[in-house]
């Protein structure tokens, strides 16, 4: 599954770069800066929330897209830039894990992995992300 499928575009098939308005990109940048300074991201009410507490919800969100690849774009996710930021970190780690399991030279590894394999990759990626957040590792 491509990262842009993670938060599936609306029915008219916008790409991620076109689906995320500039205002939302600015909020994501602010969330990233907050994380760099405090280890927290903005929560639903704008309050600072430790980023590792968002990972289980981000994992569940991605898991739902594994179960339903036709999941539609949810603009509400951008109302919480901290959540969107953690989803993006987790999606990148998940994709790397899936690539390791898939046949070589495959641009869409999820196409060749079962839902169970994809979810195992997701669980592993979530554990890795929590570890990196709590131990100051690189999130790239």
N, CA, C and O atoms as a GROMACS GRO file, in nm:
protein
  560
    1UNK      N    1   0.085  -0.117   0.000
    1UNK     CA    2   0.000   0.000   0.000
    1UNK      C    3   0.089   0.124   0.000
    1UNK      O    4   0.178   0.136   0.084
    2UNK      N    5   0.068   0.213  -0.091
    2UNK     CA    6   0.146   0.335  -0.101
    2UNK      C    7   0.111   0.427   0.015
    2UNK      O    8  -0.002   0.424   0.064
    3UNK      N    9   0.207   0.511   0.061
    3UNK     CA   10   0.176   0.603   0.170
    3UNK      C   11   0.056   0.690   0.140
    3UNK      O   12  -0.021   0.720   0.231
    4UNK      N   13   0.036   0.731   0.015
    4UNK     CA   14  -0.078   0.816  -0.014
    4UNK      C   15  -0.210   0.741  -0.003
    4UNK      O   16  -0.316   0.804   0.003
    5UNK      N   17  -0.208   0.608  -0.001
    5UNK     CA   18  -0.329   0.529   0.019
    5UNK      C   19  -0.365   0.526   0.167
    5UNK      O   20  -0.479   0.498   0.203
    6UNK      N   21  -0.270   0.556   0.250
    6UNK     CA   22  -0.291   0.554   0.393
    6UNK      C   23  -0.407   0.644   0.432
    6UNK      O   24  -0.497   0.603   0.505
    7UNK      N   25  -0.406   0.762   0.384
    7UNK     CA   26  -0.515   0.855   0.404
    7UNK      C   27  -0.570   0.874   0.264
    7UNK      O   28  -0.534   0.967   0.192
    8UNK      N   29  -0.657   0.784   0.228
    8UNK     CA   30  -0.702   0.774   0.090
    8UNK      C   31  -0.761   0.905   0.040
    8UNK      O   32  -0.832   0.973   0.114
    9UNK      N   33  -0.731   0.940  -0.085
    9UNK     CA   34  -0.784   1.064  -0.140
    9UNK      C   35  -0.935   1.057  -0.158
    9UNK      O   36  -0.993   0.949  -0.163
   10UNK      N   37  -0.998   1.173  -0.168
   10UNK     CA   38  -1.142   1.175  -0.192
   10UNK      C   39  -1.174   1.110  -0.326
   10UNK      O   40  -1.085   1.081  -0.405
   11UNK      N   41  -1.302   1.087  -0.350
   11UNK     CA   42  -1.341   1.016  -0.472
   11UNK      C   43  -1.282   1.072  -0.600
   11UNK      O   44  -1.262   0.997  -0.695
   12UNK      N   45  -1.253   1.202  -0.608
   12UNK     CA   46  -1.196   1.255  -0.731
   12UNK      C   47  -1.045   1.235  -0.737
   12UNK      O   48  -0.979   1.292  -0.824
   13UNK      N   49  -0.989   1.156  -0.647
   13UNK     CA   50  -0.852   1.107  -0.652
   13UNK      C   51  -0.744   1.215  -0.649
   13UNK      O   52  -0.656   1.219  -0.735
   14UNK      N   53  -0.752   1.302  -0.551
   14UNK     CA   54  -0.643   1.397  -0.532
   14UNK      C   55  -0.521   1.324  -0.482
   14UNK      O   56  -0.533   1.227  -0.407
   15UNK      N   57  -0.403   1.369  -0.522
   15UNK     CA   58  -0.282   1.313  -0.464
   15UNK      C   59  -0.263   1.375  -0.328
   15UNK      O   60  -0.324   1.477  -0.296
   16UNK      N   61  -0.178   1.314  -0.245
   16UNK     CA   62  -0.156   1.366  -0.110
   16UNK      C   63  -0.109   1.511  -0.114
   16UNK      O   64  -0.158   1.593  -0.037
   17UNK      N   65  -0.016   1.543  -0.202
   17UNK     CA   66   0.037   1.678  -0.204
   17UNK      C   67  -0.072   1.779  -0.240
   17UNK      O   68  -0.067   1.893  -0.194
   18UNK      N   69  -0.168   1.739  -0.320
   18UNK     CA   70  -0.277   1.830  -0.356
   18UNK      C   71  -0.389   1.824  -0.254
   18UNK      O   72  -0.466   1.920  -0.242
   19UNK      N   73  -0.400   1.715  -0.180
   19UNK     CA   74  -0.508   1.699  -0.083
   19UNK      C   75  -0.481   1.775   0.045
   19UNK      O   76  -0.574   1.808   0.118
   20UNK      N   77  -0.354   1.802   0.074
   20UNK     CA   78  -0.319   1.870   0.198
   20UNK      C   79  -0.302   2.018   0.169
   20UNK      O   80  -0.204   2.059   0.107
   21UNK      N   81  -0.396   2.099   0.214
   21UNK     CA   82  -0.386   2.243   0.189
   21UNK      C   83  -0.262   2.303   0.256
   21UNK      O   84  -0.210   2.248   0.353
   22UNK      N   85  -0.215   2.414   0.202
   22UNK     CA   86  -0.097   2.480   0.257
   22UNK      C   87  -0.112   2.511   0.405
   22UNK      O   88  -0.017   2.499   0.482
   23UNK      N   89  -0.232   2.551   0.446
   23UNK     CA   90  -0.256   2.582   0.586
   23UNK      C   91  -0.229   2.459   0.672
   23UNK      O   92  -0.170   2.470   0.780
   24UNK      N   93  -0.271   2.342   0.626
   24UNK     CA   94  -0.249   2.218   0.700
   24UNK      C   95  -0.101   2.183   0.704
   24UNK      O   96  -0.050   2.135   0.805
   25UNK      N   97  -0.032   2.207   0.593
   25UNK     CA   98   0.112   2.182   0.590
   25UNK      C   99   0.183   2.270   0.693
   25UNK      O  100   0.277   2.225   0.759
   26UNK      N  101   0.138   2.393   0.707
   26UNK     CA  102   0.197   2.483   0.807
   26UNK      C  103   0.172   2.430   0.947
   26UNK      O  104   0.260   2.437   1.033
   27UNK      N  105   0.052   2.376   0.972
   27UNK     CA  106   0.020   2.319   1.104
   27UNK      C  107   0.106   2.196   1.131
   27UNK      O  108   0.150   2.175   1.244
   28UNK      N  109   0.130   2.114   1.028
   28UNK     CA  110   0.217   1.998   1.045
   28UNK      C  111   0.360   2.042   1.079
   28UNK      O  112   0.426   1.980   1.162
   29UNK      N  113   0.406   2.148   1.015
   29UNK     CA  114   0.540   2.199   1.044
   29UNK      C  115   0.547   2.246   1.189
   29UNK      O  116   0.644   2.219   1.258
   30UNK      N  117   0.443   2.318   1.234
   30UNK     CA  118   0.439   2.363   1.373
   30UNK      C  119   0.438   2.244   1.469
   30UNK      O  120   0.504   2.248   1.573
   31UNK      N  121   0.363   2.139   1.435
   31UNK     CA  122   0.358   2.019   1.520
   31UNK      C  123   0.495   1.955   1.528
   31UNK      O  124   0.538   1.909   1.634
   32UNK      N  125   0.564   1.951   1.415
   32UNK     CA  126   0.698   1.893   1.412
   32UNK      C  127   0.795   1.975   1.496
   32UNK      O  128   0.879   1.920   1.568
   33UNK      N  129   0.784   2.106   1.488
   33UNK     CA  130   0.870   2.193   1.569
   33UNK      C  131   0.840   2.175   1.718
   33UNK      O  132   0.932   2.172   1.800
   34UNK      N  133   0.711   2.163   1.752
   34UNK     CA  134   0.674   2.139   1.892
   34UNK      C  135   0.737   2.009   1.940
   34UNK      O  136   0.790   2.002   2.051
   35UNK      N  137   0.730   1.906   1.856
   35UNK     CA  138   0.788   1.777   1.895
   35UNK      C  139   0.938   1.792   1.917
   35UNK      O  140   0.992   1.741   2.016
   36UNK      N  141   1.005   1.860   1.826
   36UNK     CA  142   1.150   1.878   1.837
   36UNK      C  143   1.187   1.948   1.968
   36UNK      O  144   1.290   1.917   2.028
   37UNK      N  145   1.104   2.041   2.011
   37UNK     CA  146   1.133   2.118   2.132
   37UNK      C  147   1.091   2.048   2.260
   37UNK      O  148   1.159   2.058   2.362
   38UNK      N  149   0.977   1.977   2.256
   38UNK     CA  150   0.919   1.925   2.380
   38UNK      C  151   0.897   1.774   2.384
   38UNK      O  152   0.877   1.718   2.492
   39UNK      N  153   0.901   1.708   2.270
   39UNK     CA  154   0.867   1.565   2.265
   39UNK      C  155   0.716   1.544   2.260
   39UNK      O  156   0.668   1.430   2.264
   40UNK      N  157   0.643   1.653   2.252
   40UNK     CA  158   0.497   1.647   2.248
   40UNK      C  159   0.447   1.697   2.112
   40UNK      O  160   0.520   1.764   2.038
   41UNK      N  161   0.323   1.664   2.083
   41UNK     CA  162   0.256   1.713   1.963
   41UNK      C  163   0.122   1.770   2.006
   41UNK      O  164   0.073   1.738   2.114
   42UNK      N  165   0.061   1.856   1.923
   42UNK     CA  166  -0.069   1.911   1.961
   42UNK      C  167  -0.177   1.802   1.960
   42UNK      O  168  -0.190   1.726   1.865
   43UNK      N  169  -0.253   1.797   2.068
   43UNK     CA  170  -0.363   1.703   2.077
   43UNK      C  171  -0.490   1.761   2.019
   43UNK      O  172  -0.487   1.866   1.954
   44UNK      N  173  -0.600   1.695   2.042
   44UNK     CA  174  -0.728   1.737   1.986
   44UNK      C  175  -0.765   1.879   2.025
   44UNK      O  176  -0.814   1.956   1.942
   45UNK      N  177  -0.740   1.916   2.150
   45UNK     CA  178  -0.775   2.050   2.196
   45UNK      C  179  -0.658   2.147   2.185
   45UNK      O  180  -0.663   2.258   2.238
   46UNK      N  181  -0.552   2.105   2.116
   46UNK     CA  182  -0.435   2.191   2.101
   46UNK      C  183  -0.335   2.177   2.215
   46UNK      O  184  -0.226   2.234   2.210
   47UNK      N  185  -0.373   2.100   2.318
   47UNK     CA  186  -0.283   2.082   2.431
   47UNK      C  187  -0.165   1.991   2.390
   47UNK      O  188  -0.177   1.911   2.297
   48UNK      N  189  -0.054   2.006   2.459
   48UNK     CA  190   0.062   1.922   2.429
   48UNK      C  191   0.038   1.782   2.482
   48UNK      O  192   0.002   1.762   2.598
   49UNK      N  193   0.060   1.683   2.395
   49UNK     CA  194   0.043   1.542   2.429
   49UNK      C  195   0.172   1.471   2.392
   49UNK      O  196   0.224   1.490   2.282
   50UNK      N  197   0.227   1.388   2.483
   50UNK     CA  198   0.347   1.312   2.445
   50UNK      C  199   0.320   1.232   2.318
   50UNK      O  200   0.220   1.160   2.309
   51UNK      N  201   0.409   1.245   2.221
   51UNK     CA  202   0.388   1.184   2.089
   51UNK      C  203   0.366   1.034   2.098
   51UNK      O  204   0.288   0.979   2.020
   52UNK      N  205   0.433   0.967   2.191
   52UNK     CA  206   0.418   0.821   2.200
   52UNK      C  207   0.276   0.780   2.237
   52UNK      O  208   0.235   0.667   2.209
   53UNK      N  209   0.199   0.870   2.300
   53UNK     CA  210   0.061   0.838   2.334
   53UNK      C  211  -0.030   0.839   2.212
   53UNK      O  212  -0.140   0.784   2.217
   54UNK      N  213   0.014   0.901   2.104
   54UNK     CA  214  -0.066   0.909   1.982
   54UNK      C  215  -0.046   0.785   1.895
   54UNK      O  216  -0.132   0.752   1.813
   55UNK      N  217   0.066   0.716   1.912
   55UNK     CA  218   0.101   0.603   1.825
   55UNK      C  219  -0.009   0.495   1.820
   55UNK      O  220  -0.042   0.450   1.711
   56UNK      N  221  -0.067   0.451   1.934
   56UNK     CA  222  -0.171   0.347   1.923
   56UNK      C  223  -0.291   0.389   1.837
   56UNK      O  224  -0.345   0.308   1.763
   57UNK      N  225  -0.332   0.516   1.847
   57UNK     CA  226  -0.443   0.563   1.764
   57UNK      C  227  -0.402   0.570   1.617
   57UNK      O  228  -0.481   0.537   1.528
   58UNK      N  229  -0.279   0.612   1.591
   58UNK     CA  230  -0.229   0.617   1.453
   58UNK      C  231  -0.221   0.475   1.397
   58UNK      O  232  -0.253   0.452   1.280
   59UNK      N  233  -0.177   0.380   1.480
   59UNK     CA  234  -0.169   0.241   1.439
   59UNK      C  235  -0.308   0.188   1.402
   59UNK      O  236  -0.324   0.119   1.302
   60UNK      N  237  -0.406   0.220   1.482
   60UNK     CA  238  -0.544   0.177   1.455
   60UNK      C  239  -0.596   0.238   1.325
   60UNK      O  240  -0.663   0.171   1.246
   61UNK      N  241  -0.564   0.364   1.302
   61UNK     CA  242  -0.607   0.432   1.180
   61UNK      C  243  -0.550   0.362   1.057
   61UNK      O  244  -0.622   0.336   0.961
   62UNK      N  245  -0.421   0.332   1.060
   62UNK     CA  246  -0.357   0.263   0.948
   62UNK      C  247  -0.412   0.121   0.934
   62UNK      O  248  -0.435   0.074   0.823
   63UNK      N  249  -0.434   0.055   1.045
   63UNK     CA  250  -0.488  -0.080   1.043
   63UNK      C  251  -0.624  -0.084   0.972
   63UNK      O  252  -0.654  -0.179   0.898
   64UNK      N  253  -0.704   0.018   0.994
   64UNK     CA  254  -0.834   0.026   0.926
   64UNK      C  255  -0.817   0.037   0.774
   64UNK      O  256  -0.900  -0.015   0.699
   65UNK      N  257  -0.711   0.104   0.730
   65UNK     CA  258  -0.689   0.114   0.586
   65UNK      C  259  -0.639  -0.018   0.528
   65UNK      O  260  -0.658  -0.046   0.410
   66UNK      N  261  -0.575  -0.100   0.612
   66UNK     CA  262  -0.534  -0.234   0.567
   66UNK      C  263  -0.660  -0.318   0.547
   66UNK      O  264  -0.672  -0.390   0.448
   67UNK      N  265  -0.753  -0.308   0.642
   67UNK     CA  266  -0.877  -0.385   0.633
   67UNK      C  267  -0.967  -0.335   0.520
   67UNK      O  268  -1.038  -0.414   0.457
   68UNK      N  269  -0.963  -0.204   0.494
   68UNK     CA  270  -1.048  -0.145   0.390
   68UNK      C  271  -0.964  -0.053   0.303
   68UNK      O  272  -0.960   0.068   0.327
   69UNK      N  273  -0.898  -0.109   0.200
   69UNK     CA  274  -0.812  -0.027   0.114
   69UNK      C  275  -0.886   0.085   0.042
   69UNK      O  276  -0.822   0.178  -0.008
   70UNK      N  277  -1.017   0.079   0.037
   70UNK     CA  278  -1.093   0.183  -0.030
   70UNK      C  279  -1.138   0.292   0.068
   70UNK      O  280  -1.225   0.373   0.036
   71UNK      N  281  -1.077   0.294   0.186
   71UNK     CA  282  -1.112   0.396   0.285
   71UNK      C  283  -1.097   0.534   0.223
   71UNK      O  284  -1.002   0.562   0.150
   72UNK      N  285  -1.193   0.618   0.253
   72UNK     CA  286  -1.191   0.750   0.190
   72UNK      C  287  -1.109   0.848   0.273
   72UNK      O  288  -1.088   0.830   0.393
   73UNK      N  289  -1.064   0.949   0.206
   73UNK     CA  290  -0.988   1.057   0.269
   73UNK      C  291  -1.070   1.118   0.381
   73UNK      O  292  -1.188   1.149   0.363
   74UNK      N  293  -1.008   1.136   0.496
   74UNK     CA  294  -1.077   1.194   0.610
   74UNK      C  295  -1.015   1.330   0.641
   74UNK      O  296  -0.911   1.336   0.705
   75UNK      N  297  -1.079   1.438   0.597
   75UNK     CA  298  -1.021   1.570   0.621
   75UNK      C  299  -1.012   1.604   0.770
   75UNK      O  300  -0.933   1.691   0.808
   76UNK      N  301  -1.090   1.537   0.855
   76UNK     CA  302  -1.085   1.565   0.998
   76UNK      C  303  -0.948   1.535   1.058
   76UNK      O  304  -0.911   1.592   1.160
   77UNK      N  305  -0.873   1.445   0.995
   77UNK     CA  306  -0.740   1.411   1.047
   77UNK      C  307  -0.652   1.535   1.053
   77UNK      O  308  -0.567   1.548   1.141
   78UNK      N  309  -0.672   1.626   0.959
   78UNK     CA  310  -0.587   1.746   0.956
   78UNK      C  311  -0.628   1.847   1.061
   78UNK      O  312  -0.556   1.945   1.082
   79UNK      N  313  -0.741   1.826   1.128
   79UNK     CA  314  -0.780   1.912   1.238
   79UNK      C  315  -0.692   1.888   1.360
   79UNK      O  316  -0.689   1.969   1.452
   80UNK      N  317  -0.620   1.777   1.360
   80UNK     CA  318  -0.530   1.743   1.469
   80UNK      C  319  -0.392   1.718   1.408
   80UNK      O  320  -0.357   1.604   1.379
   81UNK      N  321  -0.314   1.824   1.387
   81UNK     CA  322  -0.186   1.807   1.319
   81UNK      C  323  -0.090   1.714   1.391
   81UNK      O  324  -0.007   1.650   1.326
   82UNK      N  325  -0.100   1.704   1.523
   82UNK     CA  326  -0.014   1.610   1.596
   82UNK      C  327  -0.043   1.466   1.555
   82UNK      O  328   0.048   1.386   1.539
   83UNK      N  329  -0.171   1.435   1.540
   83UNK     CA  330  -0.211   1.301   1.497
   83UNK      C  331  -0.164   1.275   1.355
   83UNK      O  332  -0.110   1.168   1.325
   84UNK      N  333  -0.185   1.373   1.267
   84UNK     CA  334  -0.143   1.358   1.128
   84UNK      C  335   0.008   1.337   1.119
   84UNK      O  336   0.055   1.257   1.038
   85UNK      N  337   0.084   1.408   1.200
   85UNK     CA  338   0.229   1.394   1.199
   85UNK      C  339   0.270   1.254   1.242
   85UNK      O  340   0.355   1.192   1.178
   86UNK      N  341   0.211   1.204   1.349
   86UNK     CA  342   0.245   1.070   1.397
   86UNK      C  343   0.201   0.964   1.296
   86UNK      O  344   0.272   0.866   1.275
   87UNK      N  345   0.085   0.982   1.232
   87UNK     CA  346   0.041   0.890   1.127
   87UNK      C  347   0.145   0.887   1.015
   87UNK      O  348   0.177   0.780   0.963
   88UNK      N  349   0.196   1.003   0.977
   88UNK     CA  350   0.293   1.006   0.868
   88UNK      C  351   0.422   0.935   0.907
   88UNK      O  352   0.479   0.862   0.826
   89UNK      N  353   0.470   0.956   1.029
   89UNK     CA  354   0.592   0.886   1.075
   89UNK      C  355   0.569   0.735   1.073
   89UNK      O  356   0.652   0.659   1.023
   90UNK      N  357   0.455   0.694   1.128
   90UNK     CA  358   0.427   0.551   1.136
   90UNK      C  359   0.408   0.489   0.998
   90UNK      O  360   0.455   0.378   0.973
   91UNK      N  361   0.342   0.560   0.908
   91UNK     CA  362   0.322   0.509   0.773
   91UNK      C  363   0.455   0.485   0.702
   91UNK      O  364   0.470   0.386   0.630
   92UNK      N  365   0.550   0.576   0.722
   92UNK     CA  366   0.681   0.559   0.659
   92UNK      C  367   0.752   0.435   0.712
   92UNK      O  368   0.808   0.357   0.636
   93UNK      N  369   0.749   0.417   0.842
   93UNK     CA  370   0.813   0.299   0.903
   93UNK      C  371   0.744   0.171   0.858
   93UNK      O  372   0.809   0.071   0.829
   94UNK      N  373   0.612   0.175   0.853
   94UNK     CA  374   0.534   0.058   0.810
   94UNK      C  375   0.569   0.020   0.667
   94UNK      O  376   0.589  -0.097   0.636
   95UNK      N  377   0.577   0.120   0.580
   95UNK     CA  378   0.612   0.093   0.440
   95UNK      C  379   0.750   0.029   0.429
   95UNK      O  380   0.768  -0.065   0.350
   96UNK      N  381   0.846   0.078   0.507
   96UNK     CA  382   0.981   0.018   0.502
   96UNK      C  383   0.976  -0.128   0.546
   96UNK      O  384   1.043  -0.213   0.486
   97UNK      N  385   0.899  -0.156   0.648
   97UNK     CA  386   0.887  -0.296   0.696
   97UNK      C  387   0.824  -0.384   0.588
   97UNK      O  388   0.871  -0.495   0.564
   98UNK      N  389   0.720  -0.336   0.524
   98UNK     CA  390   0.654  -0.412   0.418
   98UNK      C  391   0.749  -0.436   0.301
   98UNK      O  392   0.749  -0.544   0.243
   99UNK      N  393   0.830  -0.337   0.267
   99UNK     CA  394   0.925  -0.352   0.157
   99UNK      C  395   1.025  -0.464   0.186
   99UNK      O  396   1.069  -0.534   0.095
  100UNK      N  397   1.062  -0.481   0.313
  100UNK     CA  398   1.157  -0.586   0.349
  100UNK      C  399   1.099  -0.725   0.326
  100UNK      O  400   1.173  -0.818   0.295
  101UNK      N  401   0.969  -0.739   0.341
  101UNK     CA  402   0.904  -0.870   0.324
  101UNK      C  403   0.864  -0.902   0.180
  101UNK      O  404   0.855  -1.018   0.142
  102UNK      N  405   0.842  -0.800   0.103
  102UNK     CA  406   0.789  -0.818  -0.034
  102UNK      C  407   0.899  -0.862  -0.130
  102UNK      O  408   1.018  -0.845  -0.102
  103UNK      N  409   0.859  -0.920  -0.242
  103UNK     CA  410   0.957  -0.957  -0.344
  103UNK      C  411   1.037  -0.834  -0.389
  103UNK      O  412   0.985  -0.722  -0.391
  104UNK      N  413   1.160  -0.856  -0.426
  104UNK     CA  414   1.248  -0.746  -0.471
  104UNK      C  415   1.190  -0.672  -0.590
  104UNK      O  416   1.111  -0.726  -0.668
  105UNK      N  417   1.231  -0.546  -0.601
  105UNK     CA  418   1.192  -0.457  -0.711
  105UNK      C  419   1.041  -0.439  -0.723
  105UNK      O  420   0.989  -0.421  -0.833
  106UNK      N  421   0.973  -0.444  -0.614
  106UNK     CA  422   0.829  -0.427  -0.617
  106UNK      C  423   0.793  -0.290  -0.562
  106UNK      O  424   0.831  -0.258  -0.449
  107UNK      N  425   0.722  -0.211  -0.640
  107UNK     CA  426   0.685  -0.076  -0.597
  107UNK      C  427   0.566  -0.076  -0.501
  107UNK      O  428   0.544   0.022  -0.430
  108UNK      N  429   0.489  -0.184  -0.499
  108UNK     CA  430   0.372  -0.191  -0.414
  108UNK      C  431   0.377  -0.322  -0.334
  108UNK      O  432   0.309  -0.418  -0.369
  109UNK      N  433   0.457  -0.325  -0.228
  109UNK     CA  434   0.475  -0.450  -0.155
  109UNK      C  435   0.346  -0.502  -0.092
  109UNK      O  436   0.329  -0.624  -0.080
  110UNK      N  437   0.256  -0.413  -0.051
  110UNK     CA  438   0.133  -0.457   0.014
  110UNK      C  439   0.050  -0.546  -0.078
  110UNK      O  440  -0.029  -0.628  -0.032
  111UNK      N  441   0.069  -0.528  -0.208
  111UNK     CA  442  -0.003  -0.608  -0.306
  111UNK      C  443   0.035  -0.757  -0.293
  111UNK      O  444  -0.045  -0.844  -0.327
  112UNK      N  445   0.155  -0.785  -0.244
  112UNK     CA  446   0.204  -0.922  -0.233
  112UNK      C  447   0.205  -0.974  -0.091
  112UNK      O  448   0.250  -1.087  -0.067
  113UNK      N  449   0.157  -0.896   0.005
  113UNK     CA  450   0.155  -0.938   0.144
  113UNK      C  451   0.011  -0.957   0.189
  113UNK      O  452  -0.079  -0.885   0.146
  114UNK      N  453  -0.009  -1.054   0.276
  114UNK     CA  454  -0.143  -1.073   0.332
  114UNK      C  455  -0.173  -0.960   0.430
  114UNK      O  456  -0.082  -0.888   0.473
  115UNK      N  457  -0.298  -0.945   0.464
  115UNK     CA  458  -0.335  -0.844   0.564
  115UNK      C  459  -0.264  -0.872   0.696
  115UNK      O  460  -0.223  -0.780   0.767
  116UNK      N  461  -0.249  -1.001   0.730
  116UNK     CA  462  -0.182  -1.038   0.854
  116UNK      C  463  -0.035  -0.995   0.851
  116UNK      O  464   0.017  -0.945   0.950
  117UNK      N  465   0.032  -1.015   0.735
  117UNK     CA  466   0.170  -0.973   0.722
  117UNK      C  467   0.182  -0.820   0.731
  117UNK      O  468   0.272  -0.768   0.795
  118UNK      N  469   0.089  -0.751   0.666
  118UNK     CA  470   0.090  -0.605   0.672
  118UNK      C  471   0.070  -0.555   0.815
  118UNK      O  472   0.135  -0.460   0.859
  119UNK      N  473  -0.021  -0.620   0.887
  119UNK     CA  474  -0.046  -0.580   1.026
  119UNK      C  475   0.072  -0.613   1.116
  119UNK      O  476   0.101  -0.540   1.210
  120UNK      N  477   0.142  -0.724   1.088
  120UNK     CA  478   0.263  -0.756   1.165
  120UNK      C  479   0.369  -0.649   1.141
  120UNK      O  480   0.438  -0.607   1.234
  121UNK      N  481   0.382  -0.604   1.016
  121UNK     CA  482   0.475  -0.495   0.984
  121UNK      C  483   0.435  -0.368   1.059
  121UNK      O  484   0.520  -0.296   1.111
  122UNK      N  485   0.306  -0.341   1.063
  122UNK     CA  486   0.254  -0.223   1.131
  122UNK      C  487   0.283  -0.230   1.281
  122UNK      O  488   0.327  -0.131   1.340
  123UNK      N  489   0.258  -0.345   1.342
  123UNK     CA  490   0.284  -0.361   1.485
  123UNK      C  491   0.431  -0.339   1.517
  123UNK      O  492   0.466  -0.272   1.615
  124UNK      N  493   0.517  -0.395   1.435
  124UNK     CA  494   0.660  -0.378   1.453
  124UNK      C  495   0.702  -0.232   1.434
  124UNK      O  496   0.783  -0.180   1.511
  125UNK      N  497   0.647  -0.169   1.334
  125UNK     CA  498   0.678  -0.028   1.308
  125UNK      C  499   0.630   0.060   1.424
  125UNK      O  500   0.700   0.154   1.462
  126UNK      N  501   0.513   0.030   1.480
  126UNK     CA  502   0.460   0.108   1.592
  126UNK      C  503   0.550   0.093   1.714
  126UNK      O  504   0.579   0.192   1.783
  127UNK      N  505   0.595  -0.029   1.742
  127UNK     CA  506   0.685  -0.050   1.855
  127UNK      C  507   0.816   0.026   1.834
  127UNK      O  508   0.869   0.087   1.927
  128UNK      N  509   0.868   0.021   1.712
  128UNK     CA  510   0.992   0.092   1.681
  128UNK      C  511   0.973   0.243   1.698
  128UNK      O  512   1.060   0.311   1.753
  129UNK      N  513   0.861   0.295   1.650
  129UNK     CA  514   0.835   0.438   1.660
  129UNK      C  515   0.825   0.481   1.806
  129UNK      O  516   0.882   0.583   1.844
  130UNK      N  517   0.753   0.407   1.888
  130UNK     CA  518   0.742   0.441   2.030
  130UNK      C  519   0.880   0.441   2.095
  130UNK      O  520   0.913   0.530   2.173
  131UNK      N  521   0.961   0.341   2.062
  131UNK     CA  522   1.096   0.333   2.117
  131UNK      C  523   1.177   0.456   2.075
  131UNK      O  524   1.244   0.518   2.158
  132UNK      N  525   1.172   0.492   1.948
  132UNK     CA  526   1.249   0.606   1.900
  132UNK      C  527   1.202   0.737   1.962
  132UNK      O  528   1.283   0.824   1.994
  133UNK      N  529   1.071   0.751   1.980
  133UNK     CA  530   1.019   0.872   2.042
  133UNK      C  531   1.066   0.882   2.186
  133UNK      O  532   1.112   0.988   2.230
  134UNK      N  533   1.055   0.773   2.261
  134UNK     CA  534   1.086   0.777   2.404
  134UNK      C  535   1.235   0.775   2.433
  134UNK      O  536   1.278   0.815   2.541
  135UNK      N  537   1.316   0.730   2.338
  135UNK     CA  538   1.460   0.723   2.359
  135UNK      C  539   1.538   0.822   2.272
  135UNK      O  540   1.660   0.814   2.263
  136UNK      N  541   1.467   0.915   2.210
  136UNK     CA  542   1.533   1.020   2.135
  136UNK      C  543   1.602   0.976   2.007
  136UNK      O  544   1.699   1.038   1.964
  137UNK      N  545   1.553   0.869   1.946
  137UNK     CA  546   1.612   0.820   1.821
  137UNK      C  547   1.568   0.904   1.703
  137UNK      O  548   1.482   0.992   1.714
  138UNK      N  549   1.627   0.876   1.589
  138UNK     CA  550   1.592   0.946   1.466
  138UNK      C  551   1.458   0.896   1.416
  138UNK      O  552   1.435   0.775   1.411
  139UNK      N  553   1.370   0.987   1.378
  139UNK     CA  554   1.239   0.948   1.327
  139UNK      C  555   1.238   0.938   1.176
  139UNK      O  556   1.131   0.920   1.117
  140UNK      N  557   1.351   0.948   1.112
  140UNK     CA  558   1.358   0.938   0.965
  140UNK      C  559   1.390   0.799   0.924
  140UNK      O  560   1.400   0.771   0.804
   0.00000   0.00000   0.00000
